[in-house]
C-alpha cells in the first residue's frame, strides 16, 4: 500500500488548485475507482474526462473565471462532476443545501450574484418570485430571468436534454485553460453560506489551496492511505462533505462512496457489502448507527476502522457504544467550521480512546489556536476556559460582500465565538459557544433566523429561540412565544410556518407560550440563559414534554 507521503507531499498542496490535484491523481492512478454513487462509478481518469466535457460546455455557455454558480444538487455523481468542472474553470461554486425552501435558495443565488443555478430538477414559480424579490431588495432592480438555470433531471426523472448535451460536449483543453487563465491556489473555490447571529446568512469564501491542504492534513490524522474507502452520507454542500470527504480522498487518491440520504440500516449494510474502511459523521449519526447495530441484524463491520466525528461532544456513553456496536478502533474527533476551511483541530488515530474521542485534538499543522479571556483579552492559562481564536492558512478569505470581516482582528487572529480549554498535553476541549448558535444533527442553527420567520405570524408579539439538549440530535430548538394581546397562537401553525420557509432542521422542536420574555434590566436584551434553563425544567417531566412537544422536525 502506498503511504500518504508517497502519494502526495502535503507542503505542495497549499500551492495547488483542485483541478491540478485531480490531474495528478488521474495521471498517477487513472483506472483506480474514485467516486461511487448508487450504481454510478467514476475512476480518476473518467472524472477528469467528464469534468472536462462539462467545463467545456459551460465555457460555451459563457462562464468565465470568477463567475459564480449556485449548486443545489443532492449527493449524486453529477454533483462531483459539477464541482470539479467549476473548479477547473476557476468558477466559484456557491454551495446550497438542496433541501432549502424557495426563499432560502433565492437569497443565496441573489446575494452571491450567481450567473447560473444548477438544481436536480426545474425550479418552480415560487423560486422565481422569491428570486425577483431578493434581487430587488439586494440590488434595487433585477429579474429572475437574468439568472440562467440548469437542471440535472427532467420533470420525469430522466436526464434533462440540455444537461445531457453539456455532458457530451467534446473536451477542449485550450478553451478550459484560456478561461481559467491565471487561476491559482489563493483563488476562491467555494462560497459556503452560514447563518449569522445578527442578520441574514453570510457567504464564507474557501480557497483552493487551503481546502486541499486542510483536507489532506485531516486525512493524515485519521491514518488514510490509497487503500481506504470512505462512505459519506453528509451533504456534499457542507464543508464536511465538500472539503473533508471530497478532497481528503482526492489527495490520498482513495475511494469515496456518497450516499444521498442517511439511513442507519442502509449505512451499516453498505459498510458490510462494500468493505468500507472509514465514515464521517456527527454525534447524532453515530448514536443512530449504534442503535441500529444493537437492534440487529448482525453485520460484519470488521473493515470499518477509521473516520472522524465532528460537530459536537462525544459523551463517554456514546464512546462506549461506538466501541461496543461499531468497533471503530481509530475514530477521531475534530473541531472546525466553514470559516476555518473545515478543520481547526483533530485528534490522532493512534491515541487512546479517552483522549482521541474525549478531546478535539491538536491544531492541524499550519494552524495556530489561542484561548483568551473574553473580558481582558489575555491568554488563558492551561485548564482555563476562554474564547477560541485561530490564525493560519485555513482562515477563510472573508465573507462575500462583507468587508471588513467582523471576526478578523488586525493581527490576523480570527475569533470563532466558541469557548474551549487547552489541556496540559495541548489537546483542546470545546466547552460551548459564546454565541446563541446551537447544533442540531450536526447543522448550525442561528436563532435569529428562526425568530425572524416566526415573528411574521400575525399573532406573535415576541419570540425567542434557544437550543436544548436532545439525545439523538445533540440539541433541538425551543421557541418561547409571547402572543399578541387578545389573540390565540396555535403552536402547530408556527411550526408549519417555519417548515414553509426554512429547511427542516431549523424548525423548532418545542413551542412554549409565555406571557413575557425575561430581559436584563440594563440592556433589555432577552436572557437566553434563563430560557434555556426554563426549557430544561419544563422538559424534565414526561407531562411537560408531552404537552410542549409538537411532533418531530
DANOR-V408586 format. One record per backbone hydrogen bond with DSSP energy under -0.5 kcal/mol. CO is the residue of the C=O (numbers start at 1). NH is the residue of the N-H. If there is no record, write none. Layout:
# DANOR-V408586
CO&NH  CO&NH
This chain:
# DANOR-V408586
2&226  3&6  3&7  4&8  9&12  9&13  10&13  10&14  12&15  13&16  17&21  18&22  19&23  20&24  21&25  22&26  23&27  24&28  25&29  29&32  29&44  30&45  32&44  34&256  35&42  36&258  37&40  40&37  42&34  42&35  43&47  44&48  45&49  46&50  47&51  48&52  49&53  50&54  51&55  52&56  53&57  54&58  55&59  56&60  57&61  58&63  59&62  64&67  67&92  68&115  68&116  69&71  69&94  70&72  70&118  71&96  72&120  74&76  76&79  76&80  77&81  78&82  79&83  80&84  81&85  82&86  83&87  84&88  85&89  86&90  86&91  90&66  92&69  92&94  93&95  93&191  94&71  95&193  97&100  101&105  102&106  103&107  104&108  105&109  106&110  107&111  108&112  109&114  110&113  115&148  116&70  117&150  118&72  119&152  120&153  124&127  124&128  125&129  126&130  127&131  128&132  129&133  130&134  131&135  132&136  133&137  134&138  135&139  135&141  136&140  143&146  144&147  146&148  148&117  150&119  152&160  154&157  158&154  160&164  161&165  162&166  163&167  164&168  165&168  166&169  172&176  173&177  174&178  175&179  176&180  177&181  179&65  180&183  184&187  185&209  185&210  187&208  189&93  190&206  191&95  191&193  192&204  194&202  202&194  202&204  203&400  204&192  204&206  205&397  206&189  206&190  207&211  208&212  209&213  210&214  211&215  212&216  213&217  214&218  215&219  216&220  217&221  218&222  219&223  219&224  220&223  221&349  225&228  228&255  229&277  229&278  230&232  230&257  231&233  231&280  232&259  235&238  235&241  238&241  238&242  239&243  239&244  240&245  241&246  243&247  243&248  244&248  245&249  246&250  247&251  248&252  249&254  250&253  255&230  256&36  256&258  257&232  261&263  263&267  264&268  265&269  266&270  267&271  268&272  269&273  270&274  271&275  271&276  277&305  277&306  278&231  279&308  281&310  282&285  282&286  283&287  284&288  285&289  286&290  287&291  288&292  289&293  290&294  291&295  292&296  293&296  299&301  301&304  303&305  305&330  306&279  307&332  308&281  309&334  310&283  313&315  315&319  316&320  317&321  318&322  319&323  320&324  321&325  321&326  322&326  322&327  322&328  327&329  328&331  330&307  332&309  333&347  335&344  335&345  337&340  337&342  338&341  339&396  341&343  342&337  344&364  345&335  346&362  348&351  352&356  353&357  353&358  354&358  355&359  356&333  361&428  362&346  364&367  366&393  368&391  370&372  370&389  371&380  372&374  372&387  373&377  378&373  381&384  386&420  387&372  388&416  388&417  389&370  390&414  391&368  392&395  398&205  399&402  402&399  405&408  407&409  407&415  409&412  413&409  413&415  414&390  414&416  417&434  417&435  418&388  419&431  419&432  420&386  421&423  421&429  422&383  423&426  427&423  428&360  429&421  432&419  438&445  439&475  440&443  443&440  445&438  445&447  446&449  446&450  447&451  448&452  449&453  450&454  451&455  453&456  454&457  457&460  459&461  459&484  462&482  464&480  466&478  468&476  470&474  473&441  473&475  474&470  476&468  477&509  477&510  478&466  478&480  479&481  479&512  480&464  481&483  481&514  482&461  482&462  484&487  488&490  489&491  490&493  490&494  491&495  492&496  493&497  494&498  495&499  496&500  497&501  498&501  498&502  503&506  504&507  509&550  510&479  512&481  512&514  518&527  520&524  525&520  526&528  527&530  527&531  528&532  529&533  530&534  531&535  532&536  533&537  534&538  535&539  536&540  537&540  541&545  542&546  543&547  544&548  545&549  548&511  551&550
